[in-house]
Amino acid sequence: MNAIEIDSMPVAQKLRLMEALWESLSQTLDAPDSEAAPDWHAQALQEAETALRAGRAEFIDWQAAKQILSARSRA
């Protein structure tokens, strides 16, 4: 399955696919031998929460975040 196939799906089918993927990931990550997120992910999340609470960071919408990341990758 590729992005074009997903784009052509009706919303209900996309939601079913997303639910199936989420269920599969949940089961995989709960397994004793899972390759869960690396330790630095937890540290990065903690740092982001701390910055948010201290007023050094703020939420932005996803479209703005994508534009910022895209600009950084072109620089």
PyMOL Python script that loads the backbone (N, CA, C, O; Angstrom):
from pymol import cmd

cmd.read_pdbstr("""\
ATOM      1  N   MET A   1       0.855  -1.179   0.000  1.00  0.00           N
ATOM      2  CA  MET A   1       0.000   0.000   0.000  1.00  0.00           C
ATOM      3  C   MET A   1       0.895   1.235   0.000  1.00  0.00           C
ATOM      4  O   MET A   1       1.895   1.295   0.716  1.00  0.00           O
ATOM      5  N   ASN A   2       0.522   2.210  -0.809  1.00  0.00           N
ATOM      6  CA  ASN A   2       1.311   3.435  -0.865  1.00  0.00           C
ATOM      7  C   ASN A   2       0.422   4.646  -0.575  1.00  0.00           C
ATOM      8  O   ASN A   2      -0.789   4.512  -0.396  1.00  0.00           O
ATOM      9  N   ALA A   3       1.037   5.821  -0.532  1.00  0.00           N
ATOM     10  CA  ALA A   3       0.314   7.041  -0.174  1.00  0.00           C
ATOM     11  C   ALA A   3      -0.807   7.357  -1.155  1.00  0.00           C
ATOM     12  O   ALA A   3      -1.857   7.855  -0.751  1.00  0.00           O
ATOM     13  N   ILE A   4      -0.599   7.076  -2.429  1.00  0.00           N
ATOM     14  CA  ILE A   4      -1.638   7.352  -3.430  1.00  0.00           C
ATOM     15  C   ILE A   4      -2.864   6.491  -3.163  1.00  0.00           C
ATOM     16  O   ILE A   4      -3.995   6.966  -3.258  1.00  0.00           O
ATOM     17  N   GLU A   5      -2.638   5.219  -2.827  1.00  0.00           N
ATOM     18  CA  GLU A   5      -3.767   4.337  -2.513  1.00  0.00           C
ATOM     19  C   GLU A   5      -4.509   4.832  -1.278  1.00  0.00           C
ATOM     20  O   GLU A   5      -5.740   4.809  -1.238  1.00  0.00           O
ATOM     21  N   ILE A   6      -3.773   5.275  -0.282  1.00  0.00           N
ATOM     22  CA  ILE A   6      -4.407   5.779   0.940  1.00  0.00           C
ATOM     23  C   ILE A   6      -5.191   7.041   0.638  1.00  0.00           C
ATOM     24  O   ILE A   6      -6.313   7.200   1.118  1.00  0.00           O
ATOM     25  N   ASP A   7      -4.616   7.947  -0.155  1.00  0.00           N
ATOM     26  CA  ASP A   7      -5.304   9.194  -0.503  1.00  0.00           C
ATOM     27  C   ASP A   7      -6.632   8.944  -1.199  1.00  0.00           C
ATOM     28  O   ASP A   7      -7.564   9.736  -1.056  1.00  0.00           O
ATOM     29  N   SER A   8      -6.732   7.857  -1.948  1.00  0.00           N
ATOM     30  CA  SER A   8      -7.956   7.593  -2.698  1.00  0.00           C
ATOM     31  C   SER A   8      -9.018   6.863  -1.871  1.00  0.00           C
ATOM     32  O   SER A   8     -10.134   6.661  -2.349  1.00  0.00           O
ATOM     33  N   MET A   9      -8.693   6.473  -0.659  1.00  0.00           N
ATOM     34  CA  MET A   9      -9.660   5.755   0.192  1.00  0.00           C
ATOM     35  C   MET A   9     -10.709   6.715   0.749  1.00  0.00           C
ATOM     36  O   MET A   9     -10.418   7.888   0.982  1.00  0.00           O
ATOM     37  N   PRO A  10     -11.922   6.221   0.962  1.00  0.00           N
ATOM     38  CA  PRO A  10     -12.920   7.020   1.671  1.00  0.00           C
ATOM     39  C   PRO A  10     -12.470   7.215   3.127  1.00  0.00           C
ATOM     40  O   PRO A  10     -11.704   6.410   3.657  1.00  0.00           O
ATOM     41  N   VAL A  11     -12.939   8.265   3.753  1.00  0.00           N
ATOM     42  CA  VAL A  11     -12.539   8.585   5.128  1.00  0.00           C
ATOM     43  C   VAL A  11     -12.800   7.417   6.074  1.00  0.00           C
ATOM     44  O   VAL A  11     -11.952   7.102   6.909  1.00  0.00           O
ATOM     45  N   ALA A  12     -13.946   6.780   5.959  1.00  0.00           N
ATOM     46  CA  ALA A  12     -14.267   5.664   6.859  1.00  0.00           C
ATOM     47  C   ALA A  12     -13.228   4.550   6.743  1.00  0.00           C
ATOM     48  O   ALA A  12     -12.838   3.953   7.746  1.00  0.00           O
ATOM     49  N   GLN A  13     -12.788   4.275   5.530  1.00  0.00           N
ATOM     50  CA  GLN A  13     -11.779   3.231   5.328  1.00  0.00           C
ATOM     51  C   GLN A  13     -10.428   3.672   5.896  1.00  0.00           C
ATOM     52  O   GLN A  13      -9.703   2.861   6.472  1.00  0.00           O
ATOM     53  N   LYS A  14     -10.090   4.952   5.737  1.00  0.00           N
ATOM     54  CA  LYS A  14      -8.846   5.469   6.314  1.00  0.00           C
ATOM     55  C   LYS A  14      -8.866   5.328   7.834  1.00  0.00           C
ATOM     56  O   LYS A  14      -7.863   4.957   8.443  1.00  0.00           O
ATOM     57  N   LEU A  15     -10.006   5.624   8.436  1.00  0.00           N
ATOM     58  CA  LEU A  15     -10.116   5.510   9.892  1.00  0.00           C
ATOM     59  C   LEU A  15      -9.974   4.064  10.348  1.00  0.00           C
ATOM     60  O   LEU A  15      -9.329   3.795  11.361  1.00  0.00           O
ATOM     61  N   ARG A  16     -10.573   3.128   9.605  1.00  0.00           N
ATOM     62  CA  ARG A  16     -10.421   1.707   9.956  1.00  0.00           C
ATOM     63  C   ARG A  16      -8.959   1.279   9.844  1.00  0.00           C
ATOM     64  O   ARG A  16      -8.453   0.543  10.692  1.00  0.00           O
ATOM     65  N   LEU A  17      -8.291   1.740   8.802  1.00  0.00           N
ATOM     66  CA  LEU A  17      -6.877   1.426   8.621  1.00  0.00           C
ATOM     67  C   LEU A  17      -6.051   2.010   9.765  1.00  0.00           C
ATOM     68  O   LEU A  17      -5.171   1.341  10.305  1.00  0.00           O
ATOM     69  N   MET A  18      -6.333   3.245  10.127  1.00  0.00           N
ATOM     70  CA  MET A  18      -5.607   3.890  11.213  1.00  0.00           C
ATOM     71  C   MET A  18      -5.822   3.146  12.527  1.00  0.00           C
ATOM     72  O   MET A  18      -4.878   2.953  13.293  1.00  0.00           O
ATOM     73  N   GLU A  19      -7.053   2.730  12.791  1.00  0.00           N
ATOM     74  CA  GLU A  19      -7.348   1.971  14.010  1.00  0.00           C
ATOM     75  C   GLU A  19      -6.608   0.637  14.015  1.00  0.00           C
ATOM     76  O   GLU A  19      -6.094   0.214  15.050  1.00  0.00           O
ATOM     77  N   ALA A  20      -6.554  -0.024  12.863  1.00  0.00           N
ATOM     78  CA  ALA A  20      -5.846  -1.307  12.775  1.00  0.00           C
ATOM     79  C   ALA A  20      -4.349  -1.113  13.007  1.00  0.00           C
ATOM     80  O   ALA A  20      -3.718  -1.912  13.700  1.00  0.00           O
ATOM     81  N   LEU A  21      -3.782  -0.058  12.432  1.00  0.00           N
ATOM     82  CA  LEU A  21      -2.362   0.231  12.649  1.00  0.00           C
ATOM     83  C   LEU A  21      -2.081   0.543  14.115  1.00  0.00           C
ATOM     84  O   LEU A  21      -1.095   0.071  14.679  1.00  0.00           O
ATOM     85  N   TRP A  22      -2.960   1.345  14.730  1.00  0.00           N
ATOM     86  CA  TRP A  22      -2.778   1.702  16.138  1.00  0.00           C
ATOM     87  C   TRP A  22      -2.845   0.455  17.015  1.00  0.00           C
ATOM     88  O   TRP A  22      -2.028   0.291  17.921  1.00  0.00           O
ATOM     89  N   GLU A  23      -3.797  -0.410  16.756  1.00  0.00           N
ATOM     90  CA  GLU A  23      -3.931  -1.648  17.530  1.00  0.00           C
ATOM     91  C   GLU A  23      -2.680  -2.510  17.366  1.00  0.00           C
ATOM     92  O   GLU A  23      -2.167  -3.055  18.343  1.00  0.00           O
ATOM     93  N   SER A  24      -2.196  -2.631  16.150  1.00  0.00           N
ATOM     94  CA  SER A  24      -0.998  -3.422  15.886  1.00  0.00           C
ATOM     95  C   SER A  24       0.219  -2.835  16.596  1.00  0.00           C
ATOM     96  O   SER A  24       0.995  -3.563  17.215  1.00  0.00           O
ATOM     97  N   LEU A  25       0.382  -1.515  16.505  1.00  0.00           N
ATOM     98  CA  LEU A  25       1.504  -0.869  17.189  1.00  0.00           C
ATOM     99  C   LEU A  25       1.405  -1.033  18.696  1.00  0.00           C
ATOM    100  O   LEU A  25       2.409  -1.291  19.360  1.00  0.00           O
ATOM    101  N   SER A  26       0.209  -0.887  19.238  1.00  0.00           N
ATOM    102  CA  SER A  26       0.016  -1.029  20.682  1.00  0.00           C
ATOM    103  C   SER A  26       0.422  -2.413  21.146  1.00  0.00           C
ATOM    104  O   SER A  26       1.101  -2.554  22.164  1.00  0.00           O
ATOM    105  N   GLN A  27       0.015  -3.432  20.413  1.00  0.00           N
ATOM    106  CA  GLN A  27       0.373  -4.804  20.784  1.00  0.00           C
ATOM    107  C   GLN A  27       1.870  -5.031  20.639  1.00  0.00           C
ATOM    108  O   GLN A  27       2.486  -5.694  21.474  1.00  0.00           O
ATOM    109  N   THR A  28       2.449  -4.486  19.592  1.00  0.00           N
ATOM    110  CA  THR A  28       3.884  -4.657  19.362  1.00  0.00           C
ATOM    111  C   THR A  28       4.693  -3.981  20.460  1.00  0.00           C
ATOM    112  O   THR A  28       5.649  -4.561  20.975  1.00  0.00           O
ATOM    113  N   LEU A  29       4.313  -2.753  20.820  1.00  0.00           N
ATOM    114  CA  LEU A  29       5.072  -2.015  21.827  1.00  0.00           C
ATOM    115  C   LEU A  29       4.882  -2.577  23.222  1.00  0.00           C
ATOM    116  O   LEU A  29       5.729  -2.364  24.090  1.00  0.00           O
ATOM    117  N   ASP A  30       3.783  -3.295  23.459  1.00  0.00           N
ATOM    118  CA  ASP A  30       3.547  -3.914  24.763  1.00  0.00           C
ATOM    119  C   ASP A  30       4.280  -5.238  24.915  1.00  0.00           C
ATOM    120  O   ASP A  30       4.383  -5.763  26.023  1.00  0.00           O
ATOM    121  N   ALA A  31       4.787  -5.781  23.825  1.00  0.00           N
ATOM    122  CA  ALA A  31       5.480  -7.073  23.876  1.00  0.00           C
ATOM    123  C   ALA A  31       6.811  -6.921  24.615  1.00  0.00           C
ATOM    124  O   ALA A  31       7.468  -5.886  24.509  1.00  0.00           O
ATOM    125  N   PRO A  32       7.209  -7.958  25.366  1.00  0.00           N
ATOM    126  CA  PRO A  32       8.452  -7.869  26.141  1.00  0.00           C
ATOM    127  C   PRO A  32       9.697  -7.601  25.298  1.00  0.00           C
ATOM    128  O   PRO A  32      10.648  -6.985  25.779  1.00  0.00           O
ATOM    129  N   ASP A  33       9.699  -8.054  24.055  1.00  0.00           N
ATOM    130  CA  ASP A  33      10.882  -7.871  23.209  1.00  0.00           C
ATOM    131  C   ASP A  33      10.734  -6.702  22.234  1.00  0.00           C
ATOM    132  O   ASP A  33      11.445  -6.625  21.232  1.00  0.00           O
ATOM    133  N   SER A  34       9.805  -5.798  22.537  1.00  0.00           N
ATOM    134  CA  SER A  34       9.546  -4.707  21.596  1.00  0.00           C
ATOM    135  C   SER A  34      10.718  -3.737  21.540  1.00  0.00           C
ATOM    136  O   SER A  34      11.486  -3.594  22.492  1.00  0.00           O
ATOM    137  N   GLU A  35      10.826  -3.090  20.415  1.00  0.00           N
ATOM    138  CA  GLU A  35      11.823  -2.039  20.233  1.00  0.00           C
ATOM    139  C   GLU A  35      11.109  -0.711  20.449  1.00  0.00           C
ATOM    140  O   GLU A  35      10.834   0.025  19.501  1.00  0.00           O
ATOM    141  N   ALA A  36      10.817  -0.423  21.702  1.00  0.00           N
ATOM    142  CA  ALA A  36      10.095   0.798  22.047  1.00  0.00           C
ATOM    143  C   ALA A  36      10.955   2.015  21.701  1.00  0.00           C
ATOM    144  O   ALA A  36      12.107   1.893  21.282  1.00  0.00           O
ATOM    145  N   ALA A  37      10.368   3.164  21.887  1.00  0.00           N
ATOM    146  CA  ALA A  37      11.089   4.398  21.589  1.00  0.00           C
ATOM    147  C   ALA A  37      12.401   4.446  22.368  1.00  0.00           C
ATOM    148  O   ALA A  37      12.478   3.965  23.499  1.00  0.00           O
ATOM    149  N   PRO A  38      13.423   5.024  21.761  1.00  0.00           N
ATOM    150  CA  PRO A  38      14.711   5.115  22.458  1.00  0.00           C
ATOM    151  C   PRO A  38      14.611   6.010  23.697  1.00  0.00           C
ATOM    152  O   PRO A  38      13.704   6.834  23.811  1.00  0.00           O
ATOM    153  N   ASP A  39      15.548   5.834  24.610  1.00  0.00           N
ATOM    154  CA  ASP A  39      15.531   6.584  25.871  1.00  0.00           C
ATOM    155  C   ASP A  39      15.518   8.093  25.657  1.00  0.00           C
ATOM    156  O   ASP A  39      14.911   8.825  26.440  1.00  0.00           O
ATOM    157  N   TRP A  40      16.179   8.559  24.608  1.00  0.00           N
ATOM    158  CA  TRP A  40      16.244  10.002  24.416  1.00  0.00           C
ATOM    159  C   TRP A  40      14.876  10.604  24.099  1.00  0.00           C
ATOM    160  O   TRP A  40      14.677  11.804  24.288  1.00  0.00           O
ATOM    161  N   HIS A  41      13.930   9.795  23.621  1.00  0.00           N
ATOM    162  CA  HIS A  41      12.576  10.313  23.362  1.00  0.00           C
ATOM    163  C   HIS A  41      11.942  10.792  24.659  1.00  0.00           C
ATOM    164  O   HIS A  41      11.374  11.883  24.710  1.00  0.00           O
ATOM    165  N   ALA A  42      12.038   9.980  25.708  1.00  0.00           N
ATOM    166  CA  ALA A  42      11.454  10.359  26.998  1.00  0.00           C
ATOM    167  C   ALA A  42      12.110  11.628  27.517  1.00  0.00           C
ATOM    168  O   ALA A  42      11.429  12.505  28.050  1.00  0.00           O
ATOM    169  N   GLN A  43      13.415  11.734  27.368  1.00  0.00           N
ATOM    170  CA  GLN A  43      14.131  12.926  27.824  1.00  0.00           C
ATOM    171  C   GLN A  43      13.688  14.157  27.033  1.00  0.00           C
ATOM    172  O   GLN A  43      13.481  15.224  27.611  1.00  0.00           O
ATOM    173  N   ALA A  44      13.543  14.015  25.718  1.00  0.00           N
ATOM    174  CA  ALA A  44      13.113  15.137  24.879  1.00  0.00           C
ATOM    175  C   ALA A  44      11.704  15.584  25.252  1.00  0.00           C
ATOM    176  O   ALA A  44      11.424  16.782  25.294  1.00  0.00           O
ATOM    177  N   LEU A  45      10.816  14.631  25.523  1.00  0.00           N
ATOM    178  CA  LEU A  45       9.456  14.989  25.940  1.00  0.00           C
ATOM    179  C   LEU A  45       9.461  15.710  27.278  1.00  0.00           C
ATOM    180  O   LEU A  45       8.736  16.687  27.463  1.00  0.00           O
ATOM    181  N   GLN A  46      10.277  15.231  28.214  1.00  0.00           N
ATOM    182  CA  GLN A  46      10.373  15.875  29.525  1.00  0.00           C
ATOM    183  C   GLN A  46      10.884  17.306  29.383  1.00  0.00           C
ATOM    184  O   GLN A  46      10.362  18.220  30.020  1.00  0.00           O
ATOM    185  N   GLU A  47      11.894  17.501  28.556  1.00  0.00           N
ATOM    186  CA  GLU A  47      12.434  18.843  28.331  1.00  0.00           C
ATOM    187  C   GLU A  47      11.389  19.758  27.695  1.00  0.00           C
ATOM    188  O   GLU A  47      11.294  20.933  28.051  1.00  0.00           O
ATOM    189  N   ALA A  48      10.613  19.233  26.767  1.00  0.00           N
ATOM    190  CA  ALA A  48       9.565  20.030  26.122  1.00  0.00           C
ATOM    191  C   ALA A  48       8.482  20.413  27.123  1.00  0.00           C
ATOM    192  O   ALA A  48       8.011  21.551  27.120  1.00  0.00           O
ATOM    193  N   GLU A  49       8.082  19.477  27.979  1.00  0.00           N
ATOM    194  CA  GLU A  49       7.078  19.781  29.008  1.00  0.00           C
ATOM    195  C   GLU A  49       7.587  20.837  29.975  1.00  0.00           C
ATOM    196  O   GLU A  49       6.852  21.750  30.351  1.00  0.00           O
ATOM    197  N   THR A  50       8.839  20.713  30.376  1.00  0.00           N
ATOM    198  CA  THR A  50       9.434  21.682  31.300  1.00  0.00           C
ATOM    199  C   THR A  50       9.461  23.069  30.668  1.00  0.00           C
ATOM    200  O   THR A  50       9.105  24.051  31.319  1.00  0.00           O
ATOM    201  N   ALA A  51       9.877  23.159  29.411  1.00  0.00           N
ATOM    202  CA  ALA A  51       9.920  24.443  28.711  1.00  0.00           C
ATOM    203  C   ALA A  51       8.528  25.037  28.566  1.00  0.00           C
ATOM    204  O   ALA A  51       8.353  26.247  28.703  1.00  0.00           O
ATOM    205  N   LEU A  52       7.547  24.205  28.293  1.00  0.00           N
ATOM    206  CA  LEU A  52       6.170  24.673  28.148  1.00  0.00           C
ATOM    207  C   LEU A  52       5.657  25.248  29.463  1.00  0.00           C
ATOM    208  O   LEU A  52       5.073  26.331  29.492  1.00  0.00           O
ATOM    209  N   ARG A  53       5.880  24.513  30.548  1.00  0.00           N
ATOM    210  CA  ARG A  53       5.419  24.979  31.865  1.00  0.00           C
ATOM    211  C   ARG A  53       6.128  26.260  32.299  1.00  0.00           C
ATOM    212  O   ARG A  53       5.539  27.095  32.986  1.00  0.00           O
ATOM    213  N   ALA A  54       7.383  26.416  31.904  1.00  0.00           N
ATOM    214  CA  ALA A  54       8.165  27.594  32.288  1.00  0.00           C
ATOM    215  C   ALA A  54       7.907  28.786  31.364  1.00  0.00           C
ATOM    216  O   ALA A  54       8.451  29.869  31.580  1.00  0.00           O
ATOM    217  N   GLY A  55       7.086  28.590  30.343  1.00  0.00           N
ATOM    218  CA  GLY A  55       6.776  29.674  29.421  1.00  0.00           C
ATOM    219  C   GLY A  55       7.849  29.910  28.367  1.00  0.00           C
ATOM    220  O   GLY A  55       7.828  30.935  27.687  1.00  0.00           O
ATOM    221  N   ARG A  56       8.781  28.981  28.224  1.00  0.00           N
ATOM    222  CA  ARG A  56       9.839  29.116  27.222  1.00  0.00           C
ATOM    223  C   ARG A  56       9.458  28.456  25.901  1.00  0.00           C
ATOM    224  O   ARG A  56      10.226  28.493  24.939  1.00  0.00           O
ATOM    225  N   ALA A  57       8.290  27.862  25.855  1.00  0.00           N
ATOM    226  CA  ALA A  57       7.814  27.197  24.638  1.00  0.00           C
ATOM    227  C   ALA A  57       6.308  27.372  24.559  1.00  0.00           C
ATOM    228  O   ALA A  57       5.653  27.672  25.557  1.00  0.00           O
ATOM    229  N   GLU A  58       5.770  27.184  23.372  1.00  0.00           N
ATOM    230  CA  GLU A  58       4.328  27.280  23.196  1.00  0.00           C
ATOM    231  C   GLU A  58       3.892  26.299  22.115  1.00  0.00           C
ATOM    232  O   GLU A  58       4.698  25.847  21.301  1.00  0.00           O
ATOM    233  N   PHE A  59       2.612  25.981  22.123  1.00  0.00           N
ATOM    234  CA  PHE A  59       2.060  25.108  21.099  1.00  0.00           C
ATOM    235  C   PHE A  59       1.845  25.908  19.820  1.00  0.00           C
ATOM    236  O   PHE A  59       1.484  27.084  19.860  1.00  0.00           O
ATOM    237  N   ILE A  60       2.072  25.249  18.684  1.00  0.00           N
ATOM    238  CA  ILE A  60       1.710  25.830  17.396  1.00  0.00           C
ATOM    239  C   ILE A  60       0.933  24.773  16.627  1.00  0.00           C
ATOM    240  O   ILE A  60       1.048  23.580  16.909  1.00  0.00           O
ATOM    241  N   ASP A  61       0.140  25.214  15.653  1.00  0.00           N
ATOM    242  CA  ASP A  61      -0.646  24.230  14.909  1.00  0.00           C
ATOM    243  C   ASP A  61       0.254  23.427  13.974  1.00  0.00           C
ATOM    244  O   ASP A  61       1.373  23.835  13.665  1.00  0.00           O
ATOM    245  N   TRP A  62      -0.250  22.292  13.536  1.00  0.00           N
ATOM    246  CA  TRP A  62       0.543  21.349  12.756  1.00  0.00           C
ATOM    247  C   TRP A  62       1.026  21.946  11.441  1.00  0.00           C
ATOM    248  O   TRP A  62       2.158  21.687  11.034  1.00  0.00           O
ATOM    249  N   GLN A  63       0.202  22.731  10.773  1.00  0.00           N
ATOM    250  CA  GLN A  63       0.611  23.332   9.502  1.00  0.00           C
ATOM    251  C   GLN A  63       1.805  24.258   9.704  1.00  0.00           C
ATOM    252  O   GLN A  63       2.743  24.243   8.908  1.00  0.00           O
ATOM    253  N   ALA A  64       1.774  25.057  10.757  1.00  0.00           N
ATOM    254  CA  ALA A  64       2.900  25.954  11.045  1.00  0.00           C
ATOM    255  C   ALA A  64       4.152  25.155  11.370  1.00  0.00           C
ATOM    256  O   ALA A  64       5.247  25.510  10.934  1.00  0.00           O
ATOM    257  N   ALA A  65       3.999  24.084  12.130  1.00  0.00           N
ATOM    258  CA  ALA A  65       5.147  23.236  12.479  1.00  0.00           C
ATOM    259  C   ALA A  65       5.765  22.628  11.225  1.00  0.00           C
ATOM    260  O   ALA A  65       6.988  22.590  11.093  1.00  0.00           O
ATOM    261  N   LYS A  66       4.934  22.155  10.310  1.00  0.00           N
ATOM    262  CA  LYS A  66       5.452  21.564   9.072  1.00  0.00           C
ATOM    263  C   LYS A  66       6.208  22.604   8.246  1.00  0.00           C
ATOM    264  O   LYS A  66       7.237  22.293   7.646  1.00  0.00           O
ATOM    265  N   GLN A  67       5.702  23.835   8.216  1.00  0.00           N
ATOM    266  CA  GLN A  67       6.385  24.885   7.463  1.00  0.00           C
ATOM    267  C   GLN A  67       7.752  25.191   8.071  1.00  0.00           C
ATOM    268  O   GLN A  67       8.730  25.377   7.347  1.00  0.00           O
ATOM    269  N   ILE A  68       7.817  25.242   9.396  1.00  0.00           N
ATOM    270  CA  ILE A  68       9.089  25.504  10.078  1.00  0.00           C
ATOM    271  C   ILE A  68      10.084  24.384   9.796  1.00  0.00           C
ATOM    272  O   ILE A  68      11.243  24.642   9.470  1.00  0.00           O
ATOM    273  N   LEU A  69       9.626  23.142   9.923  1.00  0.00           N
ATOM    274  CA  LEU A  69      10.513  22.003   9.674  1.00  0.00           C
ATOM    275  C   LEU A  69      10.972  21.956   8.222  1.00  0.00           C
ATOM    276  O   LEU A  69      12.126  21.636   7.938  1.00  0.00           O
ATOM    277  N   SER A  70      10.072  22.273   7.315  1.00  0.00           N
ATOM    278  CA  SER A  70      10.422  22.278   5.896  1.00  0.00           C
ATOM    279  C   SER A  70      11.476  23.348   5.610  1.00  0.00           C
ATOM    280  O   SER A  70      12.431  23.102   4.873  1.00  0.00           O
ATOM    281  N   ALA A  71      11.301  24.528   6.190  1.00  0.00           N
ATOM    282  CA  ALA A  71      12.271  25.611   5.993  1.00  0.00           C
ATOM    283  C   ALA A  71      13.635  25.228   6.567  1.00  0.00           C
ATOM    284  O   ALA A  71      14.667  25.531   5.968  1.00  0.00           O
ATOM    285  N   ARG A  72      13.642  24.565   7.721  1.00  0.00           N
ATOM    286  CA  ARG A  72      14.911  24.138   8.329  1.00  0.00           C
ATOM    287  C   ARG A  72      15.623  23.122   7.453  1.00  0.00           C
ATOM    288  O   ARG A  72      16.849  23.143   7.343  1.00  0.00           O
ATOM    289  N   SER A  73      14.866  22.239   6.833  1.00  0.00           N
ATOM    290  CA  SER A  73      15.501  21.196   6.022  1.00  0.00           C
ATOM    291  C   SER A  73      16.079  21.760   4.726  1.00  0.00           C
ATOM    292  O   SER A  73      16.986  21.168   4.141  1.00  0.00           O
ATOM    293  N   ARG A  74      15.560  22.896   4.279  1.00  0.00           N
ATOM    294  CA  ARG A  74      16.073  23.527   3.058  1.00  0.00           C
ATOM    295  C   ARG A  74      17.271  24.424   3.337  1.00  0.00           C
ATOM    296  O   ARG A  74      18.029  24.752   2.424  1.00  0.00           O
ATOM    297  N   ALA A  75      17.444  24.819   4.584  1.00  0.00           N
ATOM    298  CA  ALA A  75      18.529  25.759   4.948  1.00  0.00           C
ATOM    299  C   ALA A  75      19.885  25.101   4.946  1.00  0.00           C
ATOM    300  O   ALA A  75      20.889  25.754   5.229  1.00  0.00           O
TER     301      ALA A  75
END
""", "prot")
cmd.dss("prot")
cmd.show_as("cartoon", "prot")
cmd.util.cbc("prot")
cmd.orient("prot")
